[in-house]
Amino acid sequence: MAVNIPLLLDKLFLGHSEEFGSSNALNKNCTFVVLVSTGSFNPPTYMHLRMFELAKDALKLLGYYVIGGYMSPVNDAYRKQGLLPAVHRVKMCELACKSSSFVMVDPWEAMQSSYQRTLIVLSRVQDCLYRDGLIKRDSLKVMLLCGSDMLESFSIPGVWIPDQVKAICRDFGIICIRREGKDIDEMVRNNEIFQENKSNIISVDELVPNKISSTKVRECIRKGFSVKYLMADEVIDYIKDQKLYID
């Protein structure tokens, strides 16, 4: 049975802003974007938050207005080795995005009784925004925010359901942060679904490359090394208080 959790809207931009001009942005004839990032967030680092900022800047240059973003931690049923229980990962994400003006946490995926596919998560966010009547259907675009490693995984047989990849690309769109050593253009050329929907796949370069890795952060914690300036201080304090990642 699905667990019903309301979608947070407290940071969703629905009013006036100098960034969007003096008039009410929602009355303009333009496309508004809500970003959704799925993943383990084990733990959430500054890299995860920087992805939202990079995507927002890139979309603004293309004429879109990013009005909100969501971190959606994966369900425990994903069973990735070393994955902390969802209650900890959700809490750390909430602490991590406190300083953000537009990024929120959607715990729905993490709190369900079973694993949830990314397409379901995107559809849930979109349906919630439509149902609340906050934005006109033809003005809203929910996009998957990911790194090039996730985009690459779309082409690995058995990892994703092809029809769902097609639906994500066609009905939502992907904004992908290009990581060093990954050729997104080649990935798109070599994938038939990407080729069919290439106008809906946006790649973003990192002008200031960020190689912070959750895996490396966990390794530092286990070794007793400092992780300050790799994550928000609130997340570091939570990890210390809960004695996470030390076993």
C-alpha positions in Angstrom: 0.0 0.0 0.0 1.3 3.4 -1.0 2.2 5.8 1.8 0.6 9.2 1.2 3.0 12.1 1.9 2.2 15.6 0.7 4.7 17.3 -1.6 6.5 20.2 0.1 5.8 23.5 -1.6 7.3 26.0 0.9 10.3 26.9 -1.3 8.4 26.8 -4.6 8.6 30.2 -6.3 5.1 31.4 -7.0 5.3 35.1 -6.6 7.5 38.1 -7.3 11.2 38.0 -7.7 13.9 40.4 -9.0 15.3 37.4 -10.9 12.1 37.0 -12.9 11.4 40.7 -13.3 8.9 43.1 -11.7 5.7 41.4 -12.9 4.3 38.2 -11.6 6.3 35.4 -13.3 3.5 33.0 -13.4 1.5 35.2 -15.7 4.3 35.3 -18.3 4.2 33.2 -21.4 7.1 30.9 -20.5 8.0 27.5 -19.3 8.6 26.9 -15.6 10.8 24.0 -14.5 10.9 21.9 -11.4 14.0 19.8 -11.0 14.0 16.3 -9.4 17.2 14.6 -8.4 17.0 10.9 -7.4 19.7 8.9 -5.7 21.1 7.4 -2.6 22.3 10.7 -1.0 24.5 8.5 1.3 25.4 11.1 2.5 24.3 14.3 0.6 27.3 16.4 -0.3 27.9 19.9 -1.7 28.2 18.2 -5.1 24.5 17.3 -5.0 23.5 20.8 -4.1 25.8 22.3 -6.8 24.1 20.3 -9.4 20.9 22.2 -8.8 22.6 25.5 -9.0 24.4 24.5 -12.3 21.1 23.3 -13.8 19.3 26.5 -12.7 21.9 28.7 -14.3 21.9 26.7 -17.6 18.2 26.6 -17.9 17.9 30.4 -17.2 20.2 31.0 -20.2 17.8 28.9 -22.3 14.8 30.9 -21.3 13.4 28.6 -18.6 12.5 29.6 -15.1 13.4 27.1 -12.4 10.8 27.6 -9.6 11.8 24.7 -7.4 13.9 21.5 -6.9 13.5 18.2 -5.0 16.0 15.7 -3.7 14.3 12.3 -3.6 16.3 9.7 -1.6 16.0 6.1 -2.9 14.0 3.5 -1.1 15.7 1.1 1.3 14.6 -1.7 -1.0 17.2 -0.6 -3.5 19.5 -2.6 -1.3 22.8 -0.9 -2.3 25.7 -2.0 -0.3 26.3 0.3 2.6 23.0 2.2 2.1 21.9 3.8 5.4 18.2 3.5 6.4 16.0 6.0 4.7 15.2 7.8 7.9 18.8 9.0 8.2 19.2 9.8 4.5 16.0 11.9 4.4 17.0 13.8 7.5 20.5 14.5 6.1 19.0 15.8 2.9 16.7 18.1 4.9 19.7 19.4 6.8 21.7 19.8 3.6 19.2 21.9 1.7 18.4 24.2 4.5 20.6 26.9 3.0 19.0 26.6 -0.5 16.4 29.0 -1.5 14.6 26.5 -3.8 15.7 22.9 -3.1 13.5 20.8 -1.0 13.3 17.1 0.0 10.5 14.8 -1.1 10.6 11.8 1.2 7.8 10.0 -0.6 10.0 7.6 -2.6 12.1 6.7 0.5 9.1 6.1 2.7 7.2 3.7 0.5 7.0 0.0 1.3 8.8 -1.0 -1.9 11.3 0.2 -4.5 10.0 3.0 -6.7 11.1 3.6 -10.3 12.4 7.0 -11.3 9.5 7.5 -13.8 7.0 7.0 -10.9 8.8 9.6 -8.8 8.8 12.2 -11.6 5.1 11.5 -12.3 4.2 11.9 -8.6 5.8 15.3 -8.4 4.2 16.5 -11.6 0.7 15.1 -10.6 1.0 16.8 -7.2 1.7 20.2 -8.8 -1.0 19.8 -11.4 -3.5 18.7 -8.7 -2.9 21.7 -6.6 -3.6 23.9 -9.6 -0.5 26.0 -8.9 0.7 26.1 -12.4 -0.9 25.6 -15.8 -0.2 22.2 -17.4 1.3 23.7 -20.5 3.6 26.0 -18.6 5.2 23.4 -16.3 8.1 21.1 -17.1 9.4 18.6 -14.5 12.9 17.5 -15.4 15.2 14.8 -14.1 18.5 16.2 -12.8 21.4 13.8 -12.9 25.1 13.3 -13.5 26.5 11.8 -16.6 27.1 8.5 -14.8 23.3 8.1 -14.4 22.7 9.1 -18.1 25.3 6.4 -19.1 23.4 3.8 -17.0 20.3 4.3 -19.2 22.1 2.4 -22.0 23.2 -0.6 -19.8 21.0 -3.6 -20.6 18.9 -4.7 -17.6 19.4 -1.6 -15.5 16.5 0.4 -16.8 13.2 -0.5 -18.5 13.4 0.9 -22.1 9.8 2.1 -22.2 10.3 4.0 -19.0 13.5 5.6 -20.3 11.6 6.7 -23.4 8.8 8.2 -21.2 11.3 10.1 -19.0 13.1 11.5 -22.1 9.9 12.3 -24.0 7.4 13.4 -21.3 9.8 15.0 -18.8 13.3 15.7 -20.0 16.8 15.3 -18.6 19.3 17.9 -17.5 22.7 16.2 -17.1 25.7 17.6 -15.4 28.7 16.6 -17.4 31.5 15.0 -15.3 35.1 14.8 -16.4 35.8 11.9 -18.6 32.2 11.5 -19.8 31.2 12.3 -23.3 27.5 13.1 -23.2 27.2 13.8 -26.9 28.6 10.3 -27.7 26.1 8.8 -25.2 23.2 10.5 -27.0 24.5 9.5 -30.5 24.8 5.8 -29.4 21.3 5.6 -27.9 18.3 5.4 -30.1 15.9 6.7 -27.4 18.2 9.6 -26.7 18.5 10.4 -30.4 14.7 10.5 -30.7 14.4 12.9 -27.8 17.8 14.8 -28.0 16.0 18.2 -27.9 14.8 17.2 -24.4 18.2 16.3 -23.1 20.3 19.2 -21.9 24.0 18.8 -20.9 25.7 21.3 -18.6 29.4 21.8 -18.2 31.0 22.3 -14.8 33.1 25.5 -15.0 34.4 24.7 -11.6 34.8 20.8 -11.5 33.5 19.2 -8.4 34.8 15.7 -7.7 33.2 15.3 -4.2 32.0 11.7 -4.0 29.7 10.2 -1.3 31.8 7.0 -1.5 35.0 9.0 -0.7 33.3 10.9 2.0 32.2 7.7 3.7 35.7 6.4 3.4 37.1 9.6 5.1 34.6 9.2 7.9 35.5 5.6 8.5 39.2 6.6 8.7 38.5 9.4 11.1 39.5 12.1 8.6 37.9 15.5 8.4 35.0 16.0 6.0 34.5 19.7 6.7 33.7 21.8 3.6 32.6 18.6 1.8 29.2 18.7 3.3 27.0 21.1 5.2 28.0 21.4 8.9 24.6 20.3 10.0 25.0 17.1 8.1 28.4 16.5 9.6 27.0 17.1 13.1 24.2 14.7 12.5 26.6 12.0 11.3 28.7 12.5 14.4 25.7 12.5 16.7 24.2 9.3 15.2 27.6 7.7 14.8 27.0 6.9 11.1 29.4 5.3 8.7 31.9 4.3 11.4 31.2 0.6 11.4 
